[in-house]
């Protein structure tokens, strides 16, 4: 009998503790938090179904199949769901879902993606659960994020806070490998950003030193191609007034100037592909190179491909200008040109509006009994779709699940983070949706 009383006491203590943690939540917010906990197994089951459906960017049928799974989840909440075909850009397409709420209140734009880096020929294809974690292709990036959106919206629907919310969701089908031209594949998202008051990106949660971080900035991703030509001939004549340095040495000289003259705060740059010879050429996709030459022939052609990442569009423009200046100063008997891919991802700068939005998220954290999320160093976060709307609307990144090993076999999602992230998102969206539109 004493054991039974002790067990009842523990249960009562757990209830009291939960009530204390949620003491600062309004009644509908507490209901949302409870709903997310109750529906946890349902959320995990959805992650499993999504992961077991391959949706590599170039698996158009798979991407569309994942979009149909999302449609089935969103339509019961009152969302109007549409598919935007992108076959003209050699990609599957995007899912767009819209919910009309109370007039005059803020319009929320939710961003996520349907595709993964794991194509149908990848050996990594299945969901495998290990207690509170699960391994699988795209388990965190970004199928865990899709489930956080569904879990948060289900909780809002159950608590009655969704009905007044103005929400548009964009789930792109080519985030991992954007189609061309980028202005076409990101056109619908850019248009949505111009109408929205807040953008929330459901890619993965960042954790550093065991603490959840807030992401208010993402750096750009800009690709470049460097092409160098020189006079080819017998190697015994290199460096003379007739043949000069040859293409290989000139390429190396330019890259060394990049290394010594470009560095500045928040900038990184990389050379990802390089070749030189009597002949050299890139393939149509720009990811493979062929070269032909001999040790006794001065290289007539040299090629390099790389990228650079910045924290603002002003910084991107400054770096491009400096690279052009360096390339234009060719050594005698050589010629060089650099071009920049039009499909670059812009930067998401750490604006005052983004910082204010993180402050509102931290108010939610306090009311949930969670720790404050300090801003993550932008050097530790790559480019993403939210950057395309960053110049038009305040935004936050990292509302999806926590995972590790993304983009590689063994990608593992922390299933418990679904609950934490969905509670944050549901309450934040509810509070934002009650604010007056500017």
C-alpha positions in Angstrom: 0.0 0.0 0.0 2.8 2.4 0.8 4.4 1.7 -2.6 1.1 2.5 -4.3 0.8 5.8 -2.4 4.4 6.6 -3.5 3.6 6.0 -7.1 0.5 8.2 -6.9 2.7 10.9 -5.3 5.2 10.7 -8.2 2.5 11.0 -10.8 1.0 14.0 -8.9 4.5 15.6 -8.7 4.9 15.2 -12.5 1.6 16.9 -13.1 2.5 19.8 -10.8 5.9 20.1 -12.5 4.3 20.3 -16.0 1.8 22.9 -14.7 4.7 24.9 -13.3 6.6 24.7 -16.5 3.6 25.9 -18.5 2.5 28.4 -15.9 3.2 31.4 -18.2 1.3 29.9 -21.1 -2.2 31.0 -22.0 -4.8 28.2 -21.9 -4.8 27.6 -25.6 -1.0 27.5 -25.6 -1.0 24.9 -22.8 -3.4 22.9 -24.9 -1.1 23.1 -27.9 1.8 21.9 -25.9 -0.2 19.0 -24.5 -1.5 18.1 -28.0 2.0 17.9 -29.4 3.0 15.5 -26.6 -0.1 13.4 -27.1 0.4 13.2 -30.8 4.2 12.4 -30.6 3.9 8.8 -31.9 1.8 9.9 -34.8 4.5 12.5 -35.6 7.3 9.8 -35.5 5.2 7.6 -37.8 5.0 10.4 -40.3 8.7 10.9 -40.3 9.1 7.2 -41.0 6.7 7.3 -44.0 8.4 10.3 -45.4 11.9 9.0 -45.0 11.0 5.6 -46.6 9.8 7.5 -49.7 12.9 8.5 -51.6 12.8 12.1 -52.8 16.2 12.8 -54.1 16.0 16.1 -56.0 16.2 14.4 -59.4 13.6 11.7 -58.4 10.7 13.8 -59.7 8.1 11.1 -58.9 9.5 10.7 -55.4 9.4 14.4 -54.7 5.8 14.6 -56.0 4.9 11.6 -53.7 6.2 13.4 -50.7 4.2 16.4 -51.7 1.0 14.3 -51.8 1.8 13.1 -48.2 2.0 16.7 -47.2 -1.2 17.5 -49.0 -3.0 14.8 -47.1 -1.8 16.3 -43.8 -2.5 19.9 -44.5 -5.9 19.9 -46.2 -7.8 18.6 -43.1 -6.6 21.8 -41.3 -8.3 24.0 -43.9 -5.3 24.7 -46.2 -5.8 25.1 -49.9 -3.0 23.1 -51.5 -1.5 23.6 -55.0 1.3 22.0 -56.9 3.6 24.3 -59.0 5.2 22.2 -61.8 8.8 23.0 -62.5 9.5 20.5 -65.3 10.5 23.4 -67.6 13.4 24.0 -65.2 14.2 20.3 -65.1 12.9 19.9 -61.5 9.8 18.3 -60.0 8.0 21.4 -58.6 6.9 23.0 -55.3 4.0 22.5 -52.9 2.2 25.7 -51.8 -0.5 25.6 -49.1 -2.4 28.7 -48.0 -4.7 29.3 -45.0 -6.8 32.5 -44.8 -7.5 33.9 -41.3 -8.4 37.2 -39.7 -8.0 40.3 -41.9 -5.4 42.8 -40.9 -3.2 40.4 -39.0 0.3 39.3 -39.9 0.9 37.0 -42.8 3.2 34.1 -41.9 5.4 32.4 -44.6 6.6 28.9 -43.6 9.5 27.5 -45.6 10.7 23.9 -45.9 11.7 21.5 -48.7 10.5 18.1 -50.0 13.8 16.9 -51.6 16.9 15.3 -50.2 20.5 14.8 -51.4 20.0 11.0 -51.5 19.0 9.9 -55.1 17.5 6.5 -56.0 21.0 5.0 -56.6 22.1 5.8 -53.0 22.5 2.7 -50.7 21.1 4.8 -47.9 17.3 4.4 -48.2 15.5 3.3 -45.1 14.3 4.7 -41.8 15.7 2.9 -38.7 14.6 3.9 -35.2 17.0 3.6 -32.3 15.1 4.6 -29.1 14.8 8.4 -29.3 16.7 8.7 -32.5 16.2 7.6 -36.1 18.5 7.2 -39.0 17.4 7.7 -42.5 17.9 9.7 -45.7 16.6 13.2 -45.1 15.4 12.3 -41.6 16.5 15.7 -40.4 17.1 17.6 -43.6 14.3 18.2 -44.2 11.6 15.6 -43.5 11.9 16.2 -39.8 11.2 19.8 -40.5 8.1 18.9 -42.5 6.8 16.9 -39.5 7.4 19.8 -37.1 5.2 22.0 -39.3 2.4 19.4 -39.3 2.7 18.8 -35.6 2.6 22.6 -34.8 -0.4 23.2 -37.1 -2.3 20.2 -35.7 -1.8 21.6 -32.2 -3.0 25.0 -33.3 -6.0 23.4 -35.0 -6.9 21.5 -31.8 -6.6 24.6 -29.7 -8.6 26.8 -32.0 -5.8 29.2 -32.8 -5.3 28.2 -36.4 -8.6 29.5 -37.7 -7.5 33.2 -37.4 -4.0 32.7 -38.7 -2.9 33.8 -42.2 -0.3 31.3 -43.3 1.3 30.4 -46.6 3.6 27.4 -46.7 6.2 26.9 -49.5 7.8 23.4 -49.7 10.3 23.5 -52.5 11.2 20.5 -54.5 14.8 21.4 -55.4 16.4 23.1 -52.3 19.3 20.7 -52.4 20.0 21.4 -56.1 18.0 24.3 -57.5 16.8 24.3 -61.0 17.8 26.8 -63.7 16.9 29.6 -64.2 16.8 30.3 -60.5 14.5 33.3 -61.0 11.9 30.8 -62.3 12.4 28.1 -59.7 12.4 30.6 -56.8 9.9 33.0 -58.4 6.8 31.7 -56.4 8.8 31.9 -53.1 10.1 35.4 -53.8 6.6 36.6 -54.6 5.3 35.1 -51.3 8.0 36.9 -49.4 6.9 40.2 -50.7 3.4 39.7 -49.3 4.5 38.2 -46.0 5.2 39.9 -42.6 7.3 37.1 -41.1 9.2 34.2 -42.6 9.9 31.0 -40.6 12.3 28.4 -42.0 11.9 24.8 -40.8 15.4 23.5 -41.7 17.3 22.0 -38.8 17.8 23.3 -35.3 21.4 24.4 -34.5 22.9 23.3 -31.2 26.3 24.4 -29.9 27.8 23.4 -26.5 24.6 21.6 -25.7 22.5 24.8 -26.1 19.8 25.5 -28.8 20.8 28.4 -31.0 18.7 30.9 -32.8 19.5 31.6 -36.5 18.9 35.1 -37.7 21.4 35.1 -40.6 22.6 32.8 -43.4 25.4 33.4 -45.7 25.2 33.5 -49.5 26.4 30.8 -51.9 28.0 32.1 -55.0 29.7 29.8 -57.6 32.4 31.0 -60.0 34.4 29.6 -63.0 38.0 30.7 -63.8 39.3 30.1 -67.3 43.0 30.8 -68.2 44.7 30.4 -71.5 48.4 30.6 -72.4 50.8 29.9 -75.2 51.5 26.2 -75.5 54.8 24.7 -76.7 57.9 22.8 -75.6 58.4 22.9 -71.8 62.1 23.9 -72.2 60.9 27.3 -73.4 58.6 28.2 -70.6 59.0 31.6 -68.9 60.7 33.1 -71.9 59.4 36.2 -73.8 57.7 34.1 -76.4 55.8 31.5 -74.3 55.5 33.2 -70.9 54.3 31.3 -67.8 51.8 29.0 -69.3 48.2 28.6 -68.2 48.9 26.4 -65.1 51.2 28.8 -63.4 49.0 31.7 -64.2 46.0 29.9 -62.7 48.1 29.2 -59.6 49.2 32.9 -59.4 45.6 34.1 -59.5 44.4 31.6 -56.9 47.2 32.6 -54.6 46.2 36.3 -54.9 42.6 35.2 -54.0 44.0 33.5 -50.9 46.1 36.5 -49.8 43.9 39.5 -50.9 40.3 38.4 -50.5 40.0 37.4 -46.8 37.7 39.6 -44.7 35.3 39.0 -41.8 32.4 36.6 -42.6 33.8 35.6 -46.0 34.9 32.1 -47.0 36.0 31.0 -50.5 36.9 27.7 -51.9 38.4 26.1 -55.0 36.4 22.9 -55.6 37.6 21.7 -59.0 40.8 22.4 -60.9 42.6 21.1 -64.1 45.2 22.2 -66.6 46.9 20.7 -69.7 47.3 21.0 -73.4 43.5 20.5 -73.4 41.0 20.9 -70.6 37.2 21.1 -70.5 34.4 21.1 -68.0 31.3 18.9 -68.5 27.9 20.5 -69.1 27.0 20.3 -65.4 30.3 21.9 -64.3 31.1 19.2 -61.8 33.5 17.0 -63.9 36.6 18.0 -65.8 38.7 16.3 -68.5 42.3 17.2 -69.2 45.1 16.0 -71.6 48.7 16.9 -71.6 52.3 15.8 -71.2 55.1 16.7 -68.9 57.1 18.3 -71.7 54.2 20.5 -73.0 53.4 23.9 -71.6 49.7 23.9 -70.6 47.6 26.0 -72.9 44.4 25.8 -70.8 43.7 25.8 -67.1 40.3 25.8 -65.4 39.0 26.1 -61.8 35.6 26.1 -60.2 34.7 27.3 -56.7 32.4 29.3 -54.5 32.4 32.1 -52.0 30.0 32.9 -49.1 29.2 36.2 -47.7 26.9 37.8 -45.0 25.4 40.5 -47.2 24.7 41.4 -50.8 27.0 44.4 -50.4 29.8 42.1 -49.4 29.1 39.8 -52.3 29.4 42.7 -54.7 32.6 43.8 -53.1 34.2 40.3 -53.4 33.1 39.9 -57.0 34.7 43.2 -57.9 38.0 42.3 -56.2 38.1 38.9 -58.0 37.5 40.6 -61.3 40.3 43.0 -60.6 42.7 40.2 -59.8 41.8 38.2 -62.8 42.1 41.1 -65.2 45.8 41.7 -64.2 47.1 38.8 -66.4 50.7 37.8 -66.7 52.4 38.3 -70.1 51.4 35.8 -72.8 48.3 34.7 -70.8 44.7 35.6 -70.6 42.1 35.0 -67.9 38.4 35.5 -67.3 36.1 34.7 -64.4 32.4 34.2 -64.6 29.8 33.9 -61.8 26.9 31.5 -61.9 23.5 33.3 -62.1 21.9 30.7 -59.8 23.6 32.0 -56.6 21.9 32.0 -53.2 21.7 35.5 -51.7 22.7 36.3 -48.2 20.3 36.6 -45.2 21.8 39.5 -43.2 21.4 39.7 -39.4 18.9 42.6 -39.4 17.3 44.4 -36.5 13.9 42.8 -37.5 15.4 39.3 -37.4 16.9 40.0 -33.9 13.5 41.3 -32.8 11.8 38.1 -34.0 14.3 36.0 -32.1 13.4 38.0 -29.0 9.8 36.9 -29.5 10.9 33.3 -29.8 12.8 33.7 -26.6 9.7 34.9 -24.9 8.1 31.6 -25.9 11.1 29.8 -24.6 10.8 31.5 -21.2 7.1 30.6 -21.0 7.8 27.0 -21.9 10.6 26.8 -19.3 13.3 26.4 -22.1 16.6 28.2 -22.2 17.3 31.3 -24.2 18.4 30.8 -27.8 21.4 33.0 -28.5 22.2 33.9 -32.1 24.3 31.3 -33.9 27.6 32.5 -35.6 26.5 32.8 -39.3 29.8 31.2 -40.3 28.4 27.9 -39.0 25.3 27.9 -41.2 25.0 27.4 -44.9 22.8 29.0 -47.5 19.1 28.2 -47.8 15.8 29.1 -49.4 14.8 31.8 -46.8 17.6 33.9 -48.3 15.5 34.6 -51.3 13.0 36.5 -49.2 15.4 37.9 -46.7 15.5 41.4 -48.3 11.7 41.7 -48.1 10.7 40.1 -44.7 12.0 39.5 -41.2 12.8 35.9 -40.7 14.1 33.1 -38.5 15.9 29.8 -39.5 16.2 26.6 -37.6 12.7 25.7 -36.5 13.1 22.1 -37.8 14.4 19.1 -35.9 17.9 18.6 -34.6 20.0 16.1 -36.5 23.6 15.2 -37.1 25.4 13.8 -40.1 23.2 15.5 -42.6 23.9 14.9 -46.3 25.7 11.6 -45.6 24.8 8.0 -45.0 23.9 7.7 -41.3 22.0 11.0 -41.1 20.3 10.8 -37.7 17.4 12.8 -36.3 16.7 13.5 -32.6 13.0 12.5 -32.5 12.5 14.2 -29.1 13.3 17.5 -30.8 10.0 17.2 -32.8 8.1 18.0 -29.6 10.4 20.9 -28.5 10.4 22.5 -31.9 6.7 22.0 -32.6 5.8 23.7 -29.3 8.0 26.6 -30.0 6.6 27.0 -33.5 2.9 26.6 -32.6 3.0 29.2 -29.8 5.2 31.6 -31.8 2.9 31.3 -34.8 -0.2 31.8 -32.7 1.2 34.9 -31.1 2.5 36.4 -34.3 -0.8 35.7 -36.1 -2.5 37.9 -33.6 -0.3 40.9 -34.3 -1.5 43.6 -36.7 0.0 43.6 -40.1 2.3 46.6 -40.8 
